[in-house]
Amino acid sequence: MDFPDIDDIGPWSEVKLDIIRQYAAAYSSILNAQTKPRLRHIYIDAFSGPGIHESRTSGEFVAGSPTLALQTKPPFREYHFVDLKQRSIAILQSLIDAGLAGDVNPDTIRCYNDDCNRVLIEEIFPRVRFEDYRRALCLLDPYGLQLDWDVVKTAGQMRSVDIFLNFPIADMNRNVLRRNTESVDPVQITRMNRFWGDETWREAAYSRDQNLFGWEEKQTNEDLAQAYRRRLRQVAGFKHVPQPLAMRNSKRATVYYLFFASPKPTAEHIITQIFAKYRE
């Protein structure tokens, strides 16, 4: 099958995919074994992509997150793949039709060519209510600042959702977090406010405490990531948010931080062990 115009991905994205593969297998095994009460666990991919990528390093095809999810054993009970890019969803659907899902029941798979900020809150999250004995693993991997805070906060308050989240620090630095804040396009400020949920990111991104003259100085990437980690716990309500993993390019620059958040201590224990393999 020909795959024109699929994305090429760097080594850091291949690491992310390996982390998701490992955690999905552990998560599905644990949830599948739960019998008192029996839980129905589902997989949600909010920026699914086409299900296949090309490695920037080797030039070979690499399985995307939807492919890895569909290959997870034991299988999830439902799969929800969302992407605003019509081309990505078309390729993913064609792969599923061609047998990508293997022996997974096709009736349990749904693809959405839609904005995840709407479809997650209005259609998918209502299928994962805690009181209905449903649980979900949700991948929030935006291409930049396209994710609304309301999605993250809703997931945290549901008490039934584990999330992986791409914290796009490169997009923030390029478009928002400049030393001269007056030069930032208001459109970019709006994007940042939507991602963060309000304007308190300014308090984490800039400080006047480090100099004698009260000038506003830009904080480090790590400062901002730690502020978001606190926000996941204190505002969204996730009880377990381990240290995020800095995903770096070949020049050691941080492209984004990979966050994980869950209502369960077991989940934090598992992901902490997985993250430890890739810290350096």
Secondary structure, DSSP 8 states (H G I E B T S, - for coil): ---TT--EE-HHHHHHHHHHHHHHHHHHHHHHH-BTTB-EEEEEETT-TTSEEEETTT--EEE-HHHHHHH-SS--SEEEEEES-HHHHHHHHHHHHTTTTTTS-GGGEEEEES-HHHHIIIIIGGGG-GGGTEEEEEEE--SSS---HHHHHHHHHHSSEEEEEEE-HHHHHHHT--SSGGGS-HHHHHHHHHHHSSSTHHHHHEESTTSSS---EE--HHHHHHHHHHHIIIII--SB----EEEE-TT--EEEEEEEEBS-HHHHHHHHHHHHTT--
